Amino acid sequence: MKKERSRLSDEKGFVLVIALIVLLVATVVGIFAIQNTSIDTKISGNERIATLLFNAADAGGNAGVSWFKVNTSEGGTKLTTTNPATAPVGAYFGTDLSLGTGTSYNFKIDPLMKSAHPPVGWDPSLYRRYYYLVSAKGNASGAAGTKEIRMMISRVFQK
């Protein structure tokens, strides 16, 4: 009987060692889970900011194209003014026009040194298709950086 008791007395600390190992493994798994969640949160926040910036830049591009359509006409005089107060040519137009969502945009229109024959039906001796580059920047309050997009547009003007 003494032999059985001595064997049982030697095994009393074994459960404690197993419990400590299981607790250590659970702690390490928990730390990695928290770290992974923190990284995922940062990634989703950056994606949200990038989407806001892109949407603001896209709105600026659309505003630039709309400005161009309203202030020029097919067959009219080519847009060449360099006064940014009246036209967004060569310099960004507007001081961060607000979208009301904490984002803003501005845009500019630059003439490209590129032209082509007008579409069929237009007299090539009187008219020419001219190309312009619309650049728009999107900004978000509190966000670092901006997003810029560019669009090429064209219109037929008198030579």
C-alpha positions in Angstrom: 0.0 0.0 0.0 2.8 2.3 0.7 3.9 2.1 -2.9 0.5 3.3 -4.2 0.5 6.3 -1.9 3.9 7.4 -3.0 2.9 7.1 -6.6 -0.2 9.2 -6.0 1.7 11.8 -4.0 4.2 12.2 -6.9 1.4 13.0 -9.4 -0.4 15.8 -7.4 1.5 18.6 -9.1 1.0 17.3 -12.6 -2.5 18.8 -12.9 -1.2 22.2 -11.9 1.5 22.1 -14.6 -1.1 21.1 -17.3 -3.4 23.9 -16.2 -0.6 26.5 -16.4 0.3 25.4 -19.9 -3.3 25.6 -21.0 -3.6 29.0 -19.5 -0.4 30.2 -21.2 -1.6 28.9 -24.6 -5.0 30.7 -24.2 -3.2 33.9 -23.3 -1.0 33.8 -26.4 -4.0 33.1 -28.6 -5.9 36.0 -27.0 -3.0 38.4 -27.6 -2.8 37.4 -31.3 -6.6 37.8 -31.7 -6.5 41.3 -30.2 -3.5 42.3 -32.4 -5.3 41.0 -35.5 -8.5 42.9 -34.6 -6.5 46.1 -34.1 -4.8 45.7 -37.6 -8.2 45.0 -39.2 -9.7 48.1 -37.6 -6.8 50.3 -39.0 -7.2 48.8 -42.5 -11.0 49.4 -42.6 -10.4 53.0 -41.4 -7.9 53.6 -44.1 -10.3 52.1 -46.7 -13.1 54.5 -45.5 -10.8 57.5 -45.8 -9.6 56.5 -49.3 -13.2 56.0 -50.4 -14.2 59.5 -49.0 -11.2 61.1 -50.8 -12.0 59.3 -54.1 -15.7 60.3 -53.9 -14.7 64.0 -53.3 -12.2 63.9 -56.2 -14.9 62.4 -58.4 -17.3 65.1 -57.4 -14.7 67.7 -58.3 -14.1 66.1 -61.7 -17.8 66.1 -62.4 -18.0 69.8 -61.3 -15.1 70.6 -63.7 -16.8 68.8 -66.6 -20.1 70.6 -65.8 -18.4 73.9 -65.6 -16.8 73.3 -69.0 -20.1 72.3 -70.6 -21.9 75.4 -69.2 -19.2 77.9 -70.0 -18.3 76.7 -73.5 -20.5 75.8 -76.5 -20.0 73.5 -79.5 -18.7 75.6 -82.4 -18.0 78.6 -80.1 -14.7 80.2 -79.2 -11.9 78.0 -77.7 -11.4 78.2 -74.0 -8.1 80.0 -73.5 -8.5 82.4 -70.6 -5.8 82.3 -67.9 -7.7 84.2 -65.2 -8.5 81.7 -62.5 -11.1 84.0 -61.0 -13.3 83.6 -64.1 -12.2 80.2 -65.4 -10.4 77.2 -63.8 -7.7 77.1 -66.5 -4.1 76.5 -65.4 -4.9 76.9 -61.6 -7.1 75.1 -59.2 -10.6 76.6 -59.1 -12.4 77.2 -55.8 -10.9 77.0 -52.4 -12.0 73.5 -51.3 -15.7 73.6 -52.3 -17.4 71.7 -49.5 -19.6 68.7 -50.0 -21.0 68.9 -46.4 -19.7 65.5 -45.4 -16.3 66.6 -44.1 -14.9 66.4 -47.6 -14.2 69.1 -50.2 -12.8 69.3 -53.7 -11.3 71.7 -56.2 -10.6 71.4 -59.9 -8.7 72.9 -62.8 -8.9 72.6 -66.6 -5.8 72.6 -68.7 -5.7 72.8 -72.5 -3.7 70.0 -74.0 -1.5 70.5 -77.0 -3.7 68.1 -78.9 -6.3 68.6 -81.5 -8.1 66.6 -84.2 -10.4 67.0 -87.1 -14.0 67.8 -86.1 -16.7 65.1 -86.4 -18.4 64.4 -89.7 -20.7 67.2 -90.8 -18.4 70.0 -89.4 -16.3 72.0 -91.9 -12.6 71.1 -91.2 -11.5 74.5 -92.5 -13.5 76.3 -89.8 -13.7 73.9 -86.9 -11.3 71.8 -84.9 -11.7 69.4 -81.9 -9.6 70.5 -78.9 -8.8 68.4 -75.9 -8.6 69.5 -72.2 -7.5 67.8 -69.1 -9.8 68.2 -66.0 -7.8 67.6 -62.8 -9.7 67.3 -59.5 -8.5 66.9 -55.9 -10.5 65.5 -53.1 -9.7 66.4 -49.5 -11.2 65.2 -46.2 -11.0 67.1 -43.0 -8.8 65.4 -40.5 -7.4 63.0 -43.0 -3.8 63.0 -44.2 -3.4 63.4 -47.9 -5.6 64.0 -50.9 -6.8 62.0 -53.9 -6.5 63.3 -57.4 -8.2 62.2 -60.6 -7.8 63.3 -64.1 -10.2 63.2 -67.1 -9.6 64.1 -70.7 -12.5 65.9 -72.4 -12.9 67.4 -75.9 -15.1 69.9 -77.7 -15.3 71.3 -81.2 -14.4 75.0 -81.4 -13.8 77.5 -84.2 -10.2 77.6 -85.4 
